[in-house]
């Protein structure tokens, strides 16, 4: 049974700030290129990193004694101690201003902006929104709003996936296909120092959280959408990318990364092997 939620207590975290610094290394850039199905090459000082390299930087590192049962750091600290046990990326909005480059010292400044409780088809949901600003010696590189959702565990015997999948979009004008396998998930988890067990521990994700398989990271899907958008626009990152998760994407089969031209830029989505969208985004320049 989920612990009662004192929303007024949790909202005391709104306005809290955190600042951390990290360095963009050639090794990180090569590794991220590899999992985004880009040419790995031989990154050198000054070379541009993939557009979502900021998700591999300034990551929380805690002692093993402070790791929770889901593989995340125990609740509290900078993020509010939401007592709902399942945590996932819900979506967000990113503004790309200037690329990060090998050798950059990057500072992340973060502020908790919102916390809201909602009731959904699978139970109680708590949404936490965090604003991030990533800067280098050249100035602001990336601004981001990151939305996190906390959820209840499914009841015994209940399927954790949505009963009604999102509607399938129109046929894609541009599409790429990739295999969602445990190696891809492990390598992305390693790059982002993400210990969340839903991405690598099959017993945990199926027997504890009630999903049918390992879950492909939300930021990995978003990163692939952004790279496709840039590829279709001469290698230039979108000025703004807005995205949200629709349903989990599981390992064990191919998935697609898709785009259609629209008046304001691109409509983008990832889809599972059945063609059902799992994440949706729009990119504008």
Secondary structure as a PSIPRED ss2 file (coil, helix, strand):
# PSIPRED VFORMAT (PSIPRED V4.0)

   1 X C   1.000  0.000  0.000
   2 X C   1.000  0.000  0.000
   3 X C   1.000  0.000  0.000
   4 X C   1.000  0.000  0.000
   5 X C   1.000  0.000  0.000
   6 X C   1.000  0.000  0.000
   7 X H   0.000  1.000  0.000
   8 X H   0.000  1.000  0.000
   9 X H   0.000  1.000  0.000
  10 X H   0.000  1.000  0.000
  11 X H   0.000  1.000  0.000
  12 X H   0.000  1.000  0.000
  13 X H   0.000  1.000  0.000
  14 X C   1.000  0.000  0.000
  15 X C   1.000  0.000  0.000
  16 X C   1.000  0.000  0.000
  17 X E   0.000  0.000  1.000
  18 X E   0.000  0.000  1.000
  19 X E   0.000  0.000  1.000
  20 X E   0.000  0.000  1.000
  21 X E   0.000  0.000  1.000
  22 X E   0.000  0.000  1.000
  23 X E   0.000  0.000  1.000
  24 X C   1.000  0.000  0.000
  25 X C   1.000  0.000  0.000
  26 X H   0.000  1.000  0.000
  27 X H   0.000  1.000  0.000
  28 X H   0.000  1.000  0.000
  29 X H   0.000  1.000  0.000
  30 X H   0.000  1.000  0.000
  31 X H   0.000  1.000  0.000
  32 X H   0.000  1.000  0.000
  33 X H   0.000  1.000  0.000
  34 X H   0.000  1.000  0.000
  35 X H   0.000  1.000  0.000
  36 X C   1.000  0.000  0.000
  37 X C   1.000  0.000  0.000
  38 X C   1.000  0.000  0.000
  39 X C   1.000  0.000  0.000
  40 X C   1.000  0.000  0.000
  41 X C   1.000  0.000  0.000
  42 X C   1.000  0.000  0.000
  43 X C   1.000  0.000  0.000
  44 X C   1.000  0.000  0.000
  45 X C   1.000  0.000  0.000
  46 X C   1.000  0.000  0.000
  47 X C   1.000  0.000  0.000
  48 X E   0.000  0.000  1.000
  49 X C   1.000  0.000  0.000
  50 X C   1.000  0.000  0.000
  51 X C   1.000  0.000  0.000
  52 X C   1.000  0.000  0.000
  53 X H   0.000  1.000  0.000
  54 X H   0.000  1.000  0.000
  55 X H   0.000  1.000  0.000
  56 X H   0.000  1.000  0.000
  57 X C   1.000  0.000  0.000
  58 X C   1.000  0.000  0.000
  59 X C   1.000  0.000  0.000
  60 X C   1.000  0.000  0.000
  61 X C   1.000  0.000  0.000
  62 X C   1.000  0.000  0.000
  63 X C   1.000  0.000  0.000
  64 X H   0.000  1.000  0.000
  65 X H   0.000  1.000  0.000
  66 X H   0.000  1.000  0.000
  67 X E   0.000  0.000  1.000
  68 X C   1.000  0.000  0.000
  69 X C   1.000  0.000  0.000
  70 X C   1.000  0.000  0.000
  71 X C   1.000  0.000  0.000
  72 X C   1.000  0.000  0.000
  73 X E   0.000  0.000  1.000
  74 X C   1.000  0.000  0.000
  75 X C   1.000  0.000  0.000
  76 X C   1.000  0.000  0.000
  77 X C   1.000  0.000  0.000
  78 X C   1.000  0.000  0.000
  79 X C   1.000  0.000  0.000
  80 X C   1.000  0.000  0.000
  81 X C   1.000  0.000  0.000
  82 X C   1.000  0.000  0.000
  83 X C   1.000  0.000  0.000
  84 X C   1.000  0.000  0.000
  85 X C   1.000  0.000  0.000
  86 X E   0.000  0.000  1.000
  87 X E   0.000  0.000  1.000
  88 X E   0.000  0.000  1.000
  89 X E   0.000  0.000  1.000
  90 X E   0.000  0.000  1.000
  91 X E   0.000  0.000  1.000
  92 X E   0.000  0.000  1.000
  93 X E   0.000  0.000  1.000
  94 X E   0.000  0.000  1.000
  95 X E   0.000  0.000  1.000
  96 X E   0.000  0.000  1.000
  97 X C   1.000  0.000  0.000
  98 X C   1.000  0.000  0.000
  99 X C   1.000  0.000  0.000
 100 X C   1.000  0.000  0.000
 101 X E   0.000  0.000  1.000
 102 X C   1.000  0.000  0.000
 103 X C   1.000  0.000  0.000
 104 X C   1.000  0.000  0.000
 105 X E   0.000  0.000  1.000
 106 X E   0.000  0.000  1.000
 107 X E   0.000  0.000  1.000
 108 X E   0.000  0.000  1.000
 109 X E   0.000  0.000  1.000
 110 X E   0.000  0.000  1.000
 111 X E   0.000  0.000  1.000
 112 X E   0.000  0.000  1.000
 113 X E   0.000  0.000  1.000
 114 X E   0.000  0.000  1.000
 115 X E   0.000  0.000  1.000
 116 X E   0.000  0.000  1.000
 117 X E   0.000  0.000  1.000
 118 X E   0.000  0.000  1.000
 119 X E   0.000  0.000  1.000
 120 X E   0.000  0.000  1.000
 121 X C   1.000  0.000  0.000
 122 X C   1.000  0.000  0.000
 123 X E   0.000  0.000  1.000
 124 X E   0.000  0.000  1.000
 125 X E   0.000  0.000  1.000
 126 X E   0.000  0.000  1.000
 127 X E   0.000  0.000  1.000
 128 X E   0.000  0.000  1.000
 129 X E   0.000  0.000  1.000
 130 X E   0.000  0.000  1.000
 131 X E   0.000  0.000  1.000
 132 X E   0.000  0.000  1.000
 133 X E   0.000  0.000  1.000
 134 X E   0.000  0.000  1.000
 135 X E   0.000  0.000  1.000
 136 X E   0.000  0.000  1.000
 137 X C   1.000  0.000  0.000
 138 X C   1.000  0.000  0.000
 139 X E   0.000  0.000  1.000
 140 X E   0.000  0.000  1.000
 141 X E   0.000  0.000  1.000
 142 X E   0.000  0.000  1.000
 143 X E   0.000  0.000  1.000
 144 X E   0.000  0.000  1.000
 145 X E   0.000  0.000  1.000
 146 X E   0.000  0.000  1.000
 147 X E   0.000  0.000  1.000
 148 X E   0.000  0.000  1.000
 149 X E   0.000  0.000  1.000
 150 X E   0.000  0.000  1.000
 151 X E   0.000  0.000  1.000
 152 X C   1.000  0.000  0.000
 153 X C   1.000  0.000  0.000
 154 X C   1.000  0.000  0.000
 155 X C   1.000  0.000  0.000
 156 X C   1.000  0.000  0.000
 157 X C   1.000  0.000  0.000
 158 X C   1.000  0.000  0.000
 159 X C   1.000  0.000  0.000
 160 X C   1.000  0.000  0.000
 161 X C   1.000  0.000  0.000
 162 X C   1.000  0.000  0.000
 163 X C   1.000  0.000  0.000
 164 X C   1.000  0.000  0.000
 165 X C   1.000  0.000  0.000
 166 X C   1.000  0.000  0.000
 167 X C   1.000  0.000  0.000
 168 X C   1.000  0.000  0.000
 169 X C   1.000  0.000  0.000
 170 X C   1.000  0.000  0.000
 171 X C   1.000  0.000  0.000
 172 X C   1.000  0.000  0.000
 173 X C   1.000  0.000  0.000
 174 X E   0.000  0.000  1.000
 175 X E   0.000  0.000  1.000
 176 X E   0.000  0.000  1.000
 177 X E   0.000  0.000  1.000
 178 X E   0.000  0.000  1.000
 179 X E   0.000  0.000  1.000
 180 X E   0.000  0.000  1.000
 181 X C   1.000  0.000  0.000
 182 X H   0.000  1.000  0.000
 183 X H   0.000  1.000  0.000
 184 X H   0.000  1.000  0.000
 185 X H   0.000  1.000  0.000
 186 X H   0.000  1.000  0.000
 187 X H   0.000  1.000  0.000
 188 X H   0.000  1.000  0.000
 189 X H   0.000  1.000  0.000
 190 X H   0.000  1.000  0.000
 191 X H   0.000  1.000  0.000
 192 X C   1.000  0.000  0.000
 193 X C   1.000  0.000  0.000
 194 X C   1.000  0.000  0.000
 195 X C   1.000  0.000  0.000
 196 X C   1.000  0.000  0.000
 197 X H   0.000  1.000  0.000
 198 X H   0.000  1.000  0.000
 199 X H   0.000  1.000  0.000
 200 X C   1.000  0.000  0.000
 201 X C   1.000  0.000  0.000
 202 X H   0.000  1.000  0.000
 203 X H   0.000  1.000  0.000
 204 X H   0.000  1.000  0.000
 205 X H   0.000  1.000  0.000
 206 X H   0.000  1.000  0.000
 207 X H   0.000  1.000  0.000
 208 X C   1.000  0.000  0.000
 209 X C   1.000  0.000  0.000
 210 X C   1.000  0.000  0.000
 211 X C   1.000  0.000  0.000
 212 X C   1.000  0.000  0.000
 213 X C   1.000  0.000  0.000
 214 X C   1.000  0.000  0.000
 215 X E   0.000  0.000  1.000
 216 X C   1.000  0.000  0.000
 217 X C   1.000  0.000  0.000
 218 X H   0.000  1.000  0.000
 219 X H   0.000  1.000  0.000
 220 X H   0.000  1.000  0.000
 221 X H   0.000  1.000  0.000
 222 X H   0.000  1.000  0.000
 223 X H   0.000  1.000  0.000
 224 X H   0.000  1.000  0.000
 225 X H   0.000  1.000  0.000
 226 X H   0.000  1.000  0.000
 227 X H   0.000  1.000  0.000
 228 X H   0.000  1.000  0.000
 229 X H   0.000  1.000  0.000
 230 X H   0.000  1.000  0.000
 231 X H   0.000  1.000  0.000
 232 X C   1.000  0.000  0.000
 233 X C   1.000  0.000  0.000
 234 X C   1.000  0.000  0.000
 235 X C   1.000  0.000  0.000
 236 X C   1.000  0.000  0.000
 237 X C   1.000  0.000  0.000
 238 X C   1.000  0.000  0.000
 239 X C   1.000  0.000  0.000
 240 X E   0.000  0.000  1.000
 241 X E   0.000  0.000  1.000
 242 X E   0.000  0.000  1.000
 243 X E   0.000  0.000  1.000
 244 X E   0.000  0.000  1.000
 245 X E   0.000  0.000  1.000
 246 X C   1.000  0.000  0.000
 247 X C   1.000  0.000  0.000
 248 X C   1.000  0.000  0.000
 249 X C   1.000  0.000  0.000
 250 X E   0.000  0.000  1.000
 251 X C   1.000  0.000  0.000
 252 X C   1.000  0.000  0.000
 253 X E   0.000  0.000  1.000
 254 X E   0.000  0.000  1.000
 255 X E   0.000  0.000  1.000
 256 X E   0.000  0.000  1.000
 257 X E   0.000  0.000  1.000
 258 X E   0.000  0.000  1.000
 259 X E   0.000  0.000  1.000
 260 X E   0.000  0.000  1.000
 261 X E   0.000  0.000  1.000
 262 X E   0.000  0.000  1.000
 263 X C   1.000  0.000  0.000
 264 X C   1.000  0.000  0.000
 265 X E   0.000  0.000  1.000
 266 X E   0.000  0.000  1.000
 267 X E   0.000  0.000  1.000
 268 X E   0.000  0.000  1.000
 269 X E   0.000  0.000  1.000
 270 X E   0.000  0.000  1.000
 271 X E   0.000  0.000  1.000
 272 X C   1.000  0.000  0.000
 273 X C   1.000  0.000  0.000
 274 X C   1.000  0.000  0.000
 275 X C   1.000  0.000  0.000
 276 X C   1.000  0.000  0.000
 277 X E   0.000  0.000  1.000
 278 X E   0.000  0.000  1.000
 279 X E   0.000  0.000  1.000
 280 X E   0.000  0.000  1.000
 281 X E   0.000  0.000  1.000
 282 X E   0.000  0.000  1.000
 283 X E   0.000  0.000  1.000
 284 X E   0.000  0.000  1.000
 285 X C   1.000  0.000  0.000
